[in-house]
């Protein structure tokens, strides 16, 4: 069941991730993502944020992936705020996300769900 869920989530994220080849080659990060996503009405949802972290997207920012992410969350070493800060540093979220209580709560719920599903 978990394997099927992760496979489906991988397909969703792969289909929704668009990075221009030129930008990816120059910096590895599309720095215009927040502006483009807002213009297109496409945001990084709390679900997508946690899934990206699980897949290792934020390892360069010190966020562990997979089971280490879950263990870090369970131990209180990784929080929703940590994920949001990592996404901001990688230009995947606007800085306003850090003060958005609803967004942070939703990220926390996604982390909780991931933790509960791993047990």
C-alpha positions in Angstrom: 0.0 0.0 0.0 2.8 2.4 1.0 4.7 1.5 -2.2 1.7 2.2 -4.3 1.1 5.5 -2.6 4.7 6.6 -3.0 4.6 5.6 -6.7 1.5 7.6 -7.3 2.9 10.6 -5.5 6.1 10.4 -7.4 4.2 10.5 -10.7 2.1 13.5 -9.6 5.2 15.5 -8.5 7.1 14.5 -11.6 4.3 15.6 -13.8 3.8 18.9 -12.1 7.5 19.9 -11.8 8.7 22.2 -14.5 12.2 23.6 -14.5 13.7 25.3 -17.6 16.8 23.5 -18.7 18.8 26.7 -18.9 18.0 27.7 -15.3 18.7 24.2 -14.1 22.1 24.1 -15.7 23.1 27.6 -14.4 22.0 27.4 -10.8 20.1 24.1 -10.2 17.2 26.2 -8.9 14.6 28.1 -10.8 14.8 31.4 -8.8 11.6 32.8 -10.5 9.4 29.9 -9.3 7.4 31.9 -6.7 6.5 34.6 -9.2 5.7 32.2 -12.0 3.7 29.9 -9.7 1.6 32.8 -8.3 0.9 34.0 -11.9 -0.2 30.5 -12.9 -2.2 29.9 -9.7 0.2 27.0 -8.9 1.4 26.9 -5.3 3.6 24.5 -3.4 1.0 22.8 -1.3 1.8 21.5 2.2 1.4 18.0 0.7 3.9 18.8 -2.1 6.3 20.4 0.3 6.5 17.3 2.6 6.6 15.0 -0.4 9.6 16.9 -1.9 11.3 16.7 1.5 10.7 13.0 1.6 12.2 12.6 -1.9 15.3 14.5 -0.8 14.7 17.8 -2.6 15.9 19.8 0.5 18.9 17.7 1.5 21.2 20.6 0.4 19.4 22.7 3.1 20.1 20.1 5.8 16.7 18.3 5.6 17.0 14.6 5.7 15.0 12.4 3.3 12.8 9.3 3.5 13.0 7.5 6.9 15.5 10.0 8.2 13.0 12.8 7.6 10.3 10.9 9.5 12.7 10.0 12.4 13.9 13.6 12.6 10.3 14.8 12.7 9.4 12.2 15.4 12.4 13.3 17.4 11.5 16.9 17.1 14.7 17.7 15.1 12.7 18.6 11.9 9.7 20.9 12.0 7.2 22.4 9.6 9.1 25.7 10.0 12.4 23.9 9.0 10.8 22.7 5.7 9.3 26.1 4.9 12.6 27.8 5.6 14.4 25.3 3.3 11.8 25.9 0.5 12.2 29.7 0.9 16.0 29.4 0.6 15.5 27.3 -2.6 13.0 29.8 -4.0 10.1 27.4 -3.9 8.0 29.5 -1.5 7.6 33.2 -0.8 8.9 34.4 2.6 5.3 35.1 3.6 4.8 31.3 4.0 6.9 31.4 7.1 4.4 33.6 8.9 1.3 31.9 7.5 -0.1 29.9 10.5 -2.5 28.0 8.3 0.2 26.9 6.0 2.6 25.9 8.8 -0.2 23.9 10.5 -1.0 22.1 7.2 2.6 21.2 6.8 2.7 19.9 10.4 -0.4 17.8 9.6 1.3 16.3 6.5 4.4 15.5 8.5 2.2 13.8 11.2 0.3 11.8 8.6 3.6 10.7 7.0 4.9 9.7 10.4 1.7 7.8 11.3 1.7 6.0 7.9 5.3 4.8 8.5 4.4 2.9 11.7 
